[in-house]
Amino acid sequence: MTMRRIGAGFLFLAMLAYCPRGMCIQSAGPNGQQQTPATQSSEVPNATENSQKVTAYTLPPDLYKKARERSRINFHLALIGFIYGLVVLLLLLRWQISPAYRTWAEKASGRRFLQALVFAPLLLLTIAVLTLPLDIYSQSVEKRFGISVQSWGSWSWDWVKAQIIALIIGTVFVWLLYIVIRRSPRRWWFYFWLIAMPIGILIFFLTPWVIDPLFHKFEPLQQKDPALTAALEQMEQRAGENIPPERMFWMGAGEKTTGLNAYVTGIGSSKRIVVWDTTIAKMNTPQIVFVAGHETGHYVLQHIPKGVTFFAVLLLVLFYIGYRLIGLVLARWGGAWDIRGLDDWASLPVLMFLLSLFLFITNPIGSAFSRHLEHQADQYGLEVTHGLTPNSGQIAAQAFQILGEVNLADPKPNPVHVVLFYDHPPVSDRVRFSLEYDPWSKGGQGQFVK
């Protein structure tokens, strides 16, 4: 739930990658990101056919085989992607590409800001191009399994737009980073963190208005489905959350995928619930109300500020570890790489390498925390729809069953895959919890909704 995946581990984007872009209902996909949903087929139920009783998450033999194979490929792809990103950074250092870009920047201008405008885009674009084959292969896997319906032309244009955004944000962060390093060689890790966090939060605030519309079409949900909007309003009133119809949006995902999803994003005046058009087509109203209840839970339970705080503290620790180690690394190999010191632009790949390594090592912690928040949101969704929807547990189980079928969620994921990369509980666990959670039958009440 984040902005786009870190790629080669950009230092300045790592913070953004770990600050939630949006909480969502989806099952986790490769690299710890929300997986792109699967294409629709005759095997996936329509909204009028999706009310069969669910007792456990199961798939027919053909979908089961596809889900298992895709999960295996994505697990290997995530591991290979991490190693490949480190290799790219090492090659940039060994081939002294970063020092060459530094020299060009210094010849272009004596002003540090103008040097950043030359150095940062060159380095970041080089990394993006070198890691592009992995991105292309990942997209080809999605198309192979019928998950992506996006044309290569559309995908390429999205890639270009994502790189432009990354270059703009990245250049600003690189410029600020080296200002701080030069002014405070011993405390740069702390001061840069202080500067970067509010900028990251500002980007998170602006994303629904500025970035998301560059990739998808958004329209008021009330205009697309007034009856659904009314049902969601009733649920929101019970939740006591102020998300009026003006902040409920329909997203046109069908141009690129026919999968299902809904998510919450933004803070303050940019706060909103987004429901994909394909979700409306595949789920009935009670199931979508549960999905929206899950999303509302993220707001009511303060998951966004909790997530930002959690990962901000984690990144502060990682920045400090990077500060403690980069001096040793540069003392040992800096001369061979033609890096003059930490305040040299050319040292950026070293910082990126160290942070990428630390982020991978700590990824199980972040994934476990995210799974905990998503489990709480599932529980909240069950509680807030109890009494509004008959047999709300069964409705939730049906929603997860449909989600798993469409998204080819693995019924029996590799435990290591789950620990390392799943930011949502496995769908089989979510279905089981939906069917078993029933404090009301014993005279009790919900934990979050009384």
C-alpha positions in Angstrom: 0.0 0.0 0.0 2.4 2.2 -1.0 3.6 4.2 -3.9 5.3 2.1 -6.5 7.8 -0.6 -5.5 11.3 0.6 -4.5 13.0 -0.8 -7.6 16.7 -0.8 -7.0 16.3 0.5 -3.5 16.4 4.3 -4.0 17.4 5.9 -0.7 15.0 8.8 -1.0 12.1 6.7 -2.1 12.5 4.0 0.5 10.8 6.2 3.1 7.8 6.7 0.7 7.7 3.0 -0.1 7.3 2.2 3.6 4.8 5.0 4.3 1.3 3.6 3.4 -0.1 5.1 0.2 -3.3 3.4 1.0 -4.7 0.5 2.9 -6.4 -2.0 0.8 -8.5 -5.1 0.9 -6.4 -7.1 -1.5 -4.3 -10.1 -0.8 -0.6 -9.5 -0.8 1.4 -9.9 -4.0 5.1 -10.1 -5.0 7.6 -7.8 -3.4 5.3 -7.1 -0.6 3.1 -5.0 -2.9 -0.6 -5.3 -3.5 -0.9 -7.7 -6.3 -2.5 -6.7 -9.6 -5.8 -8.5 -9.8 -6.4 -11.4 -12.1 -8.4 -11.2 -15.3 -12.0 -12.2 -15.3 -13.1 -15.4 -16.9 -16.1 -17.7 -17.1 -14.6 -19.4 -14.1 -15.1 -16.3 -11.9 -18.7 -15.8 -10.6 -20.8 -12.8 -11.6 -22.4 -10.6 -9.0 -25.7 -12.5 -9.4 -24.0 -15.9 -8.9 -21.6 -15.1 -6.0 -23.9 -16.0 -3.0 -23.0 -19.7 -2.7 -22.2 -20.7 0.9 -18.5 -20.6 1.7 -17.0 -23.0 4.3 -13.4 -22.5 3.4 -11.2 -20.9 0.7 -11.0 -23.3 -2.1 -10.2 -23.2 -5.8 -11.2 -25.5 -8.7 -8.3 -27.7 -9.9 -7.3 -25.5 -12.9 -7.3 -22.2 -10.9 -5.6 -24.0 -8.0 -2.7 -25.0 -10.3 -2.4 -21.5 -11.7 -2.5 -19.9 -8.3 0.2 -22.2 -6.9 2.5 -21.7 -9.9 2.0 -17.9 -10.0 2.8 -17.7 -6.3 6.0 -19.7 -6.8 7.1 -17.5 -9.7 6.4 -14.3 -7.8 8.3 -15.5 -4.7 11.3 -16.3 -6.8 10.9 -13.1 -8.7 10.9 -11.1 -5.5 14.1 -12.7 -4.3 15.8 -12.3 -7.7 14.6 -8.7 -7.9 16.3 -7.9 -4.6 19.6 -9.5 -5.6 19.4 -8.0 -9.1 18.9 -4.5 -7.6 22.0 -4.9 -5.5 24.0 -6.2 -8.5 23.0 -3.1 -10.5 24.2 -0.8 -7.8 27.5 -2.7 -7.4 28.1 -2.5 -11.2 27.5 1.3 -11.1 30.2 1.5 -8.4 32.7 -0.9 -10.1 32.3 0.7 -13.5 32.6 4.2 -11.9 29.5 5.4 -13.6 28.4 7.4 -10.5 31.8 9.4 -10.4 31.4 10.1 -14.2 28.0 11.6 -13.6 29.4 13.6 -10.7 32.2 15.0 -12.9 29.6 16.0 -15.5 27.5 17.7 -12.9 30.5 19.6 -11.5 31.6 20.7 -14.9 28.0 21.9 -15.7 27.9 24.3 -12.7 29.5 25.2 -9.4 26.1 25.5 -7.8 25.0 22.5 -5.8 21.4 22.7 -6.8 22.2 22.7 -10.5 24.6 19.8 -9.9 21.8 17.9 -8.3 19.7 18.6 -11.4 22.3 17.0 -13.6 23.6 14.2 -11.3 20.4 12.8 -9.8 18.3 12.3 -12.9 21.2 10.7 -14.8 21.9 8.2 -12.0 18.2 7.4 -11.3 17.3 7.0 -14.9 20.3 4.7 -15.4 19.1 2.5 -12.6 15.6 2.6 -14.0 16.8 1.5 -17.4 19.0 -1.2 -16.0 16.2 -2.6 -13.9 13.6 -2.3 -16.7 14.1 -5.9 -18.0 13.0 -7.2 -14.6 9.9 -4.9 -14.8 9.1 -6.1 -18.3 9.5 -9.7 -17.2 7.2 -9.2 -14.2 4.6 -7.6 -16.5 4.9 -10.5 -18.9 4.2 -13.0 -16.1 1.0 -11.0 -15.2 -0.1 -11.2 -18.8 0.8 -14.8 -19.1 -1.5 -15.7 -16.2 -4.2 -13.4 -17.6 -3.8 -11.0 -14.8 -3.0 -7.9 -16.7 -5.1 -6.9 -19.7 -3.1 -3.7 -20.2 -1.4 -3.3 -23.6 2.3 -2.9 -23.8 1.9 0.6 -25.1 -0.3 1.6 -22.1 2.1 -0.1 -19.7 5.1 1.7 -21.3 3.4 5.0 -20.9 2.6 4.3 -17.3 6.3 3.3 -16.8 7.4 6.6 -18.3 5.0 8.6 -16.1 6.2 6.8 -13.0 9.8 7.5 -13.8 9.1 11.2 -14.3 7.5 11.4 -10.9 10.4 9.4 -9.4 13.0 11.7 -11.0 11.3 14.9 -9.7 10.8 13.6 -6.2 14.2 11.8 -6.2 16.1 14.9 -7.3 14.7 16.9 -4.5 15.5 14.3 -1.9 19.1 13.8 -3.2 19.7 17.6 -3.2 18.4 17.9 0.4 20.4 14.8 1.5 23.7 16.1 0.4 23.0 19.6 1.8 22.5 17.9 5.2 25.5 15.7 4.8 27.8 18.7 4.1 26.5 20.8 6.9 26.3 18.0 9.5 28.6 15.0 8.7 27.9 13.4 12.1 24.1 14.0 12.4 23.0 14.0 8.8 21.1 10.7 9.3 18.8 12.4 11.9 18.4 15.8 10.2 17.7 14.3 6.8 15.0 12.1 8.5 13.5 15.2 10.1 13.3 16.9 6.7 12.2 13.9 4.7 9.3 12.8 6.9 7.1 15.9 6.4 7.8 15.9 2.7 6.8 12.3 2.5 3.6 13.0 4.4 2.9 15.9 2.1 3.3 13.7 -0.9 1.0 11.1 0.7 -1.6 13.9 1.2 -1.3 15.1 -2.4 -1.2 11.6 -4.1 -5.0 11.2 -4.5 -5.3 14.6 -6.2 -2.0 14.7 -8.2 -0.5 11.3 -8.8 -3.3 8.8 -8.8 -5.3 10.5 -11.6 -2.3 10.2 -13.9 -2.8 6.5 -14.0 -6.5 5.9 -13.6 -9.9 7.6 -14.1 -11.8 8.6 -11.0 -15.4 9.7 -10.7 -17.8 10.2 -7.8 -19.3 6.9 -6.7 -22.7 8.5 -6.2 -22.9 9.3 -9.9 -22.0 5.7 -10.9 -24.0 3.7 -8.3 -26.4 5.8 -6.1 -27.8 2.6 -4.4 -24.4 1.4 -3.4 -23.5 4.9 -2.1 -26.6 4.9 0.1 -25.7 1.5 1.6 -22.1 2.7 2.2 -23.5 5.9 3.9 -25.5 3.8 6.3 -22.4 1.8 7.2 -20.3 4.9 7.6 -23.0 6.4 9.9 -22.8 3.4 12.2 -19.0 3.6 12.2 -19.2 7.3 13.2 -16.7 8.2 10.5 -17.1 11.3 8.4 -16.6 10.0 4.9 -19.4 11.7 3.0 -20.4 10.6 -0.6 -18.1 13.4 -1.9 -15.2 11.3 -0.7 -16.3 8.0 -2.2 -14.9 7.4 -5.6 -15.3 5.0 -8.5 -12.0 4.1 -10.2 -11.9 2.8 -13.8 -9.6 -0.2 -13.4 -11.1 -2.2 -16.2 -9.0 -0.7 -18.9 -5.9 -2.3 -17.4 -7.2 -5.2 -15.3 -10.5 -6.9 -14.6 -9.6 -7.7 -11.0 -11.1 -6.5 -7.8 -10.0 -4.1 -5.2 -10.9 -1.2 -2.9 -8.7 1.0 -0.8 -8.5 4.0 1.4 -5.9 6.8 0.8 -5.1 10.3 1.7 -5.3 12.3 4.9 -7.3 15.3 6.0 -9.2 16.8 3.2 -7.7 14.3 0.7 -9.1 11.3 2.7 -11.3 9.0 0.5 -12.5 5.5 -0.2 -12.0 4.2 -3.7 -13.9 1.2 -5.2 -12.8 -0.3 -8.5 -15.4 -0.6 -11.2 -14.6 -4.3 -11.5 -15.4 -4.8 -7.8 -18.9 -3.3 -8.4 -19.3 -5.7 -11.3 -18.2 -8.8 -9.5 -19.6 -8.4 -6.0 -23.1 -7.7 -4.7 -23.9 -4.7 -2.5 -23.6 -6.5 0.9 -20.1 -7.8 -0.1 -19.0 -4.4 -1.2 -20.3 -2.9 2.0 -18.1 -5.3 4.0 -15.1 -4.3 1.8 -15.9 -0.7 2.5 -16.3 -1.5 6.2 -12.8 -3.0 6.1 -11.5 0.2 4.5 -13.3 2.4 7.1 -11.7 0.4 9.8 -8.3 1.7 8.7 -9.5 5.2 9.4 -11.4 4.5 12.6 -8.5 2.5 14.0 -6.0 5.2 13.0 -4.0 2.8 10.9 -2.5 5.4 8.6 -0.9 7.5 11.4 0.1 4.3 13.2 1.7 3.0 10.0 3.5 6.2 9.2 4.8 6.4 12.8 5.9 2.8 12.8 7.8 2.9 9.6 9.2 6.4 10.4 10.9 5.0 13.5 12.1 1.9 11.6 13.6 4.1 8.9 15.3 6.3 11.5 17.0 3.2 12.9 18.0 2.2 9.4 19.4 5.6 8.6 21.5 5.5 11.8 22.8 2.0 10.9 23.7 3.3 7.4 25.6 6.2 9.0 27.6 3.9 11.2 28.5 1.6 8.3 29.1 3.8 5.3 32.3 5.3 6.7 33.7 1.8 6.9 32.6 0.9 3.4 34.0 4.0 1.9 37.3 3.6 3.8 37.7 0.1 2.4 36.4 0.5 -1.2 35.9 4.2 -1.8 39.2 4.8 -3.5 38.7 1.9 -6.0 35.3 3.4 -6.8 36.7 6.9 -7.2 34.5 8.3 -4.4 36.1 11.2 -2.6 34.0 10.9 0.6 30.5 10.7 1.9 29.7 14.3 0.8 30.6 13.3 -2.8 27.6 12.9 -5.1 29.1 9.6 -6.2 28.5 8.1 -2.8 24.8 7.9 -3.4 24.8 4.3 -4.8 26.6 3.1 -1.7 23.9 4.7 0.5 21.2 3.1 -1.7 22.9 -0.3 -1.5 23.1 -0.2 2.3 19.5 0.9 2.7 18.2 -1.7 0.2 20.0 -4.4 2.2 18.7 -3.2 5.5 15.1 -2.8 4.1 15.2 -6.4 2.9 16.4 -7.6 6.3 13.7 -5.7 8.1 11.0 -6.4 5.6 9.5 -9.3 7.7 9.0 -6.8 10.5 7.2 -4.3 8.3 5.2 -7.1 6.6 4.1 -8.6 10.0 3.0 -5.1 11.2 1.0 -4.6 8.0 -0.6 -8.0 8.3 -1.6 -7.1 11.8 -3.3 -3.9 10.7 -5.1 -5.7 7.9 -6.4 -8.4 10.3 -7.7 -5.6 12.6 -9.5 -4.0 9.6 -11.0 -7.4 8.7 -12.3 -7.7 12.2 -13.7 -4.1 12.2 -15.4 -4.8 8.9 -17.2 -7.8 10.4 -18.2 -5.8 13.5 -19.5 -2.7 11.7 -21.6 -4.8 9.3 -23.0 -7.0 12.0 -26.7 -6.2 12.3 -26.7 -4.2 9.1 -26.0 -7.3 6.9 -27.7 -10.7 7.7 -25.0 -13.3 8.3 -22.2 -10.8 7.9 -19.5 -13.4 8.5 -20.7 -15.5 5.6 -20.9 -12.3 3.4 -17.3 -11.5 4.3 -16.2 -15.0 3.5 -17.9 -14.8 0.1 -16.1 -11.5 -0.6 -12.7 -13.0 0.2 -13.6 -16.2 -1.8 -14.4 -14.0 -4.9 -11.3 -11.9 -4.3 -9.1 -15.0 -4.1 -10.5 -16.6 -7.3 -10.1 -13.4 -9.3 -6.7 -12.6 -8.0 -5.4 -16.1 -8.1 -4.5 -16.0 -4.4 -2.5 -19.1 -3.3 -4.6 -21.3 -1.0 -1.3 -22.7 0.6 1.4 -20.1 0.2 5.0 -20.8 1.2 5.4 -19.8 4.8 8.7 -18.1 4.0 6.9 -16.1 1.2 4.3 -15.0 3.8 6.9 -13.9 6.4 9.1 -12.0 3.9 6.6 -10.4 1.6 2.9 -10.7 2.5 1.5 -7.4 3.8 -2.0 -9.0 4.0 -2.9 -12.3 5.7 -3.4 -15.2 3.3 -6.9 -15.3 1.9 -7.4 -18.8 3.4 -6.8 -17.3 6.9 -9.1 -14.4 6.2 -12.0 -16.6 5.1 -11.5 -18.8 8.2 -11.5 -15.9 10.5 -14.6 -14.4 8.9 -16.5 -17.7 9.5 -15.2 -18.2 13.0 -15.4 -14.7 14.5 -18.8 -14.5 16.3 -18.6 -13.0 19.8 -22.3 -12.1 19.6 -23.5 -15.8 19.6 -22.0 -16.0 23.2 -23.7 -12.9 24.4 -20.6 -10.8 23.8 -19.9 -7.8 21.7 -17.3 -6.6 19.2 -14.0 -5.2 20.3 -14.1 -2.1 18.1 -17.8 -1.6 17.4 -19.9 -1.8 20.5 
